[in-house]
Amino acid sequence: MSYSLTVLWYVLQGQHGRAANLPALPWYTHKAGVTFSDMLATLRRASWRERLLDPASTLPDLRKRLRPLVDYVASAA
């Protein structure tokens, strides 16, 4: 189900947004299409962009929204 929702979101919205700019990696010089992992990465970037760059956010809201990212980075270190 999540596969279908991700693909549907990508087709309807994701491929047209700024988050869809896939990085130019040297091993993808001849890449012909978009993979599911590319769609997931686009969805992840769009979600974080929406979460962090909301102009109506207050400082407490921003801190609350940043908490999962900080926790993730801290656990990876």
Wavefront OBJ file of the C-alpha trace (Angstrom):
o trace
v 0.000 0.000 0.000
v 2.774 2.467 0.860
v 4.418 1.664 -2.486
v 1.242 2.627 -4.345
v 0.755 5.814 -2.313
v 4.370 6.859 -2.861
v 4.192 6.304 -6.611
v 0.828 8.077 -6.832
v 2.149 11.070 -4.836
v 5.254 11.224 -7.032
v 3.260 11.148 -10.271
v 0.709 13.740 -9.151
v 2.941 16.139 -7.193
v 6.459 15.002 -6.455
v 7.957 15.024 -9.918
v 7.015 18.685 -10.388
v 8.396 20.032 -7.094
v 11.809 21.330 -6.104
v 12.462 18.192 -4.057
v 12.463 16.123 -7.277
v 15.871 17.413 -8.323
v 17.839 14.212 -8.123
v 21.542 14.531 -7.402
v 23.858 14.001 -10.356
v 25.912 11.026 -9.211
v 28.824 9.717 -11.283
v 27.511 6.147 -11.326
v 24.152 7.279 -12.735
v 25.418 8.848 -15.953
v 23.191 6.603 -18.084
v 20.203 6.323 -15.782
v 17.054 6.196 -17.920
v 14.233 6.567 -15.408
v 13.182 7.233 -11.852
v 13.435 4.371 -9.373
v 11.261 3.788 -6.326
v 14.173 4.801 -4.088
v 14.347 8.109 -5.999
v 10.638 8.617 -5.337
v 11.117 7.884 -1.632
v 14.041 10.295 -1.420
v 11.944 12.978 -3.131
v 9.080 12.371 -0.700
v 11.486 12.574 2.242
v 13.015 15.847 1.011
v 9.569 17.350 0.349
v 8.357 16.325 3.808
v 11.358 17.863 5.564
v 11.162 20.997 3.436
v 7.507 21.467 4.338
v 8.220 20.790 7.999
v 11.183 23.131 8.345
v 10.417 25.966 5.958
v 6.865 26.803 6.996
v 6.817 30.627 7.287
v 3.978 30.514 9.808
v 6.029 28.463 12.279
v 6.831 29.811 15.694
v 10.124 29.063 17.434
v 8.565 26.401 19.717
v 6.969 24.768 16.659
v 10.278 24.744 14.820
v 12.051 23.203 17.815
v 9.368 20.515 18.021
v 9.689 19.787 14.310
v 13.481 19.659 14.452
v 13.530 17.188 17.354
v 13.202 14.012 15.170
v 15.975 15.217 12.882
v 18.279 16.035 15.789
v 17.558 12.665 17.409
v 18.249 10.868 14.147
v 21.546 12.655 13.577
v 22.569 12.097 17.205
v 21.900 8.362 16.939
v 23.928 8.137 13.725
v 26.983 9.759 15.276
l 1 2 3 4 5 6 7 8 9 10 11 12 13 14 15 16 17 18 19 20 21 22 23 24 25 26 27 28 29 30 31 32 33 34 35 36 37 38 39 40 41 42 43 44 45 46 47 48 49 50 51 52 53 54 55 56 57 58 59 60 61 62 63 64 65 66 67 68 69 70 71 72 73 74 75 76 77
